[in-house]
Amino acid sequence: MAKSNTSDAKVLIRSLRSAYAATPISLKIIDLYVVYAITTAVIQVVYMGIVGSFPFNSFLSGVLSCVGTAVLAVCLRIQVNKENKEFKDLPPERAFADFVLCNLVLHLVIMNFLG
């Protein structure tokens, strides 16, 4: 039974790897940016667990900044993806401009929350 699970996992990983190989470079860069933002949020949560959360507003602002940026990057990836039929009329430049504007608003709110 364990041998079957291992072979199923290998087949799944192989199929995911081959499907991701066909992904355009621009989408892979956005994926790396999302992974970076989420990793930074996890590191902040671990640090808060070890050291403490004395300036809680600072901790909350940092984590919300990372998570918000990751969410906006996922939205950018959805809009830029050529296979997505829902946003086929939206040019990639417009999607990137929306991403930048939303990031600006997000970080202005976060800076205001800091105090």
N, C-alpha and C positions, 0 to 999 in steps of 0.2 A: 504494500500500500504506500509506503514512504517513497519507493522508487517511482511510482506513478506521479506522485505530487512533485517530485524533483524534475521529472521529464516535462510535466505540464508547465512548470515554472520556467524551464529553459526555453520551451517553445513560445511561451508568452513573451519573455524578454527578447527573444530573437525577432518576433514579429513586431514588437514595439520599436526596436532598434531600426529595423528596415523601414518602417513607416516614418520614423522621425528623420531618417536620412534624406527623405524626399522633401523635407521642410525647407523653405527658403532661409537664407542666412539672416535676413532682417528679423524674421520671427524667432530664430534661435538667439539672437542678441537680446530681444525683448524677454525671452524666457530666462536668460542669464540674469538680466536686471531684476526680474521678479524673484528669482532664487536668492540673489544678493539682498534684496530688501527684506525678505522673510527671514533669512539667516541673521541679519542685523537685529531684527525684532526679537528673535529667539535668544541671541546673545545678551540683549538688554534684560530680558526676563530672567535669564539665568544669573546675571550679575546682580539683579535686584534680589533674587532669592538668596544669594550668598552674602552680599554686603548689607542689604537693607534698603528700604525705600524712604529715606528721610525727606528729600525733596520730591514728594509724590507727584506733584504737577510736572516736574521735569521728566520723571520716568514715564508718566502717562503720555506726555507730549511726544517723547521719543518713539514709543511703541506705536502710537496712533499715526505718527508721521510715516513710519516704515510700512505699516499695514495699509494706510491710505494710498501711499505711493504704489505699493504692489497691486492694489485693486485698480488704480487708474492705469497701470501698465497692462494689466490683463484686459481692460476695456480697449486700450490701444491695440493690443494684439488681435482682438476680435474684429476691430474695425479695419485693420490693415490686411488681414488674411484674405487672399484672393478667392479662396474656396467658399467664403461666406457670402451667400446670395443676398442676405439682408442689407449689407452695406456696399453693394457693388457700385452704386452711383456716387459714393463718397470717395473723393480723392485722398490719397495717403497724406498729402500735405495738410489737408483740413483736419484729418484725424490727429495728426501730430500737434497742430495748433490748439486743438481742443485739449489734448493731453497737457500741454505746457500751461495753458490758461487755468485748467482745473488744479494743476500742481501749485500754481501761484496762489490761487484762492485757498487751497488746503494749507499751505505753509503760512500764509498770513493769519489764518484762524489759529493755527498751532502756536505761532509767535505771540498772538494775543492771549492765548491760554496760559502761556508761561508766566505772564505777569509783567 
